[in-house]
Every structure is written in structure tokens, then in C-alpha cells.
Amino acid sequence: MNSVPAVEVDGVSKNYGSVSALKPTSFAVPEGRYFVLLGPSGGGKTTTLRMIAGLIRPTTGRVRIGGRDVTDQPANRRDTAMVFQGFALFPHMTVEQNVAYGLELRRLPKDELRDRTAAMLRLVGLTGFEARRPSALSGGQQQRVQLARALVLQTSIVLLDEPLAALDATLRKDMCFELKHIQESVGTTFIHVTHNQEEAMTVADEIALIAAGTLVESGSPREVYETPRCRFTAEFIGENAVFSGPIVEGALRIGGAAPFVRDAEPPLAISVAAENIDLHLQQPDLEQTLPGTVVDVFYLGFSALLHVEVDGGPVVPVRLLSKELDAGIKSGGRVWLSWDPDHARMHTA
Amino acid sequence: MSHDYESRWVYRAKWTYLLSVVGVLMLPVLYTLWISFNANGFGAAEYDFTVFWYVELFKNAEIRTSLAWTVLIAAIVVAITVPMGVMAAKFYQRTRFKVPFVFLMLSPLFVPADVTAAALLVYFKNLNRLVEGLIGVELFDLSLWTAVAGQITWCLPYAFVVILVTMGRFRPEQTEAARTCGADAWQAFWQVEFPQIRPGVFSAGAFVTILSFNEYVRTNFLKGGFDTFPTYLVSYMLNTGMTPEVYAMAGLVSLVSMAAIGLVLVVALRRRIG
């Protein structure tokens, strides 16, 4: 393993006139990592990726690739390749010509060019499609060609900007697995932008959450899902009940109750994952419970999702196994919520 | 084409509209063309087909020279205007001030031809005197180049619009994709964008050829001591009236324009089939 990060974003920001698309942001991506920039639309993740690619110039800060400052280099001088959301294949070229385009520019010998192109098309499962035009391919096939066109250059970084957003749900899932496999087999550093958290969780070694022009939090998929530090992360990733309210005697007040928090350092909010909330039909014999009313019941096959309005508090999600619905849980019914204090996470920001 | 629930009267009105357009726009031209092939000329009782008048045209050295000037000017104007149109269309896509820019580009169309021509004439005369006073060379004396400049003001708006329409269908992601594949800005344009806007560039070229070939007012004001075909035609007509030679000259201009349009159509159709 190289100790120099593959990509280093150092205090990079982007302003358009008086509008700030990205506030000064820093992070580093270790070599060989599948790194995902996740966040809502307009949050600045694509802007970040395009500054790494060299398609737009940062207002402040430096971008380093393999330790070398490339901030002043345009896209074609950087050791990066890129996959776009769509419309990026050259319609006047065949699949083979598209994949070989970057190699042609590098003036590779014809034999090597043909071999490497064929190997890439094999990797993405498109052998036999060489002579087709992009317009004769499905959306999924087009994205595979884009991936081949990026990978064939053997750059040290591959950037993917919403590569699966134009695909339907089933295909997106399959392509997620495939992207992950391909990244693992070639070992190249991937930086992937998406707004879809399931996609991010599936492919990522590390997720950086970007919203409102700031990097909110980063960590492994497990870390951001199970132990989010920021309230925004808890609201964006997974299904979490998020509570905030006044702090009284070291405890957060929700409605009249002061529930389930150990050592409350005045946190601004606490969150509990929907699957870690226990639901009771009678008031349980526990020190602290939150009474509420079931608002909605959604049957989802293996599990079921409930929306419960806590008395004097918010509407929160609760996940159950579907068979637990048989106990008589229905819309409008009274319930009591509780959880293991270890499952409550405190958020200061 | 008729819709299933369209009134028969609407259908007939559409056809009447189409036929009256053809009748007003095309018939007089076709009639002139028809007369130009009559050995007996206009108003004769008998029609004898001939190309005699056309042969006569080409026997006339003055007409041959004027045709040569016309073709030369058209070639230069196309060679300058089309790249200018491409650059203007590219600029339009990037600028934030789209409305003012379009207005600026199209402004030559809003000024009457004789006003533009007279203004340019005065402008070049003054510029010529100024430059001559400074460096002793009559750089802006009326010449081929002042005529070319006058024609470009007229042709550029059309070239710009025709190219812009094709360029609007080009996806900018492809330029970015080319750049990330390692292409510099010129390679990305020439290898990826240009092949896709080529039909528009070609149409603009054909369009500008016709506009230049037929242009009279600006050329007449700004040309040097030579005649182009349209200026020769007008002065000939003013001197002799509508002689059979005039019909043949008018016929020649019409045929060249139709040939250019036909070429564009053939190329467009072949692309669609291929």
C-alpha cells in the first residue's frame, strides 16, 4: 500500500458569482479504495467530482493526484478517467471506436490497441457488440461501454458521476454488484457520485456525505449507518427516528418524557434506527417509554414499516418483522415505544 | 396528411394555402425559366426549345468575367463566414448573455440593405483616408475585400442560426467525455463535436453560397472596379430592358440556387437513409 493518497482534496471550494456550490472541503482517498460521494441533489458532490476530473477549476484550494498538484491541469492532462450519467458515448463512432478513442489519442500501436479494447469489452460483458452504434444499445449496455472506455486507459483514478441514475431499479442493483466486482478485480481507485444510499452502501468502502456544499461526515458504510455522528447523516442514511427537544436535568425531553439517554452532554438531538425501536401494545413495565399512535402501516414483505406519532413529539419510523403485525397492530392504535439505551446516538451537529 | 377527425374544409384550406405559396413564390421564377429556353423570347406565339440564349451568355466575355468574380467572392465569403458562424454558435452556448448576443448577431438583418451598404461605403472611405494618411497605403480602397466584408455582414446571421440549430442537439457531456479520455480542446471539437454538427455546417455553407451568389445591394456599393453577375444583370437590364439574354441570366441564377438547395436535400436524405 502506498502511503500517498490517490486523491487529495485540500480546502477546495467552488463559487459561481455569489453562489457557493461547495464550501472549502478537504478529504483524501487512499489508493485502491471504492470511495462514494453521497448526498442530495445540488449538494455539491458532482461539483467536487468535476474538480477532481479537471472539468471545472476550484475557486480556492488544491487538488492532488498521487501527491502531485494538478489544480492547474485540464482534464486531459490528469491521471483520471470518467464515466458520466448518460449521453456521453460518441454517437458517430462504434462501440469499439468509443472504447479505443483514448488509446488512439495516446498513439498506441494498432495491435495493442485492439487487444486492450477487446479485453475491456470482455470485462464488461460486451464481446460481440464491437460494431454496434451506441444508439443500438440499451441503457445498461451504454453504461458498460462508458466503463470500458474509462478503464481501458488504465488511469490511477476512475471517476463515476451518477453512472447508474438513468437505469431502472433492477438493472441498477445488478450493475452495482458488477461495478464492485470490477473495481475489486482491477484494483483502481474509484470515486463514485450518487444520491442513492442503497447504491452507495452496496459499492462503497468509504462514504463521504456531502450536503449543502459541505462534507458532513465520512466513514465506512457500516459506520455511517450504525453510528452516524451528525444529525443530517441519521436523517439521510437509513431509517431513523430523530428526536430533539429541551434538555432538562441532563436529559432530552420528548413530550412529557425524558427517554433513554445515558450521560446526556447537552446533545441537540438523538436518533434511533427504526429497526432498534421496540413496540408495545400495552404500557410496558419499563422506566421510560414514549406513548404514541400508529399513523400508517406499510407491509413490505419480509418486514413492515410503521409511522408512529409520538405524543407531543414527531412522527417516527418503526421497523418490524411482518409476522409481528399479527399481534393486532393497526393504523390508529395506541402503542408505546422503547429502546435499549445503547442504541440511542447523540448528535451535536 | 389528414387527421381522422379533421374537417374537410380545413383540409382544403391547407392545400389552398400551400398551392398559393407555390403559385406566388415559385411560378414566376419557373415562368421566367421557361421563357429563357424559348428561341422566340417573351410574348412570342410559338415556343421553340433552345439553349441558344445560354450559349450566347457564355460567349460574352464580360459575363464570364462577372461570373468568375461572383464565384471567387462566394468562395471567400463561405470560407470566412462558416467558421465565424461555428465560433459564434459555440460562444452562444457558453455565454450567460444569450438574448443580447443573439440580437447583436442578427442585427444586420434588421437594417435595410441600402442603409448598411451606404454606411459601410462611408466607413470604408473614411478608414481608407485615415490609413492612407498614417501609412501611405490605400488599404481600404473599394475592392474585392470591401465587397466580401459587406456580404459577410449579410450572410453571418444565417450561418449562425443554421449552425446553432444543429449544435443545439449536440450534448456537451461528449466534449467532457472526450477531454477525460485525453483529448485537448481542439481534438474534442474536431473529432467529437464537428462530425456531429457537420450537416449544419454543410447547410450553412450552401446557404451562404446562395446568399453571396445572389447578393446585389451591398456588393454594388462596395465592389471595386469590377462587376459580379447580379450587378452586371441589373445594369444590363436597366440598359436594354427584358431581352432574351436577361431571361437567360435570371434563369442561370435560379438554376444555381436550386442546384445548391437540391444538393443539401440529397445530402440530408442520404444521411437519413444511411
Interface residues (C-beta under 8 A of the other chain):
Chain A: A53 G54 L55 P74 A75 N76 T80 A81 M82 F84 Q85 G86 F87 A88 L89 F90 P91 H92 Y101 G102 L105 R106 Q146 R149 A150 L153 L159
Chain B: R171 E173 Q174 E176 A177 A178 R179 T180 C181 G182 A183 D184 A185 Q187 Q191 V192 P195 Q196
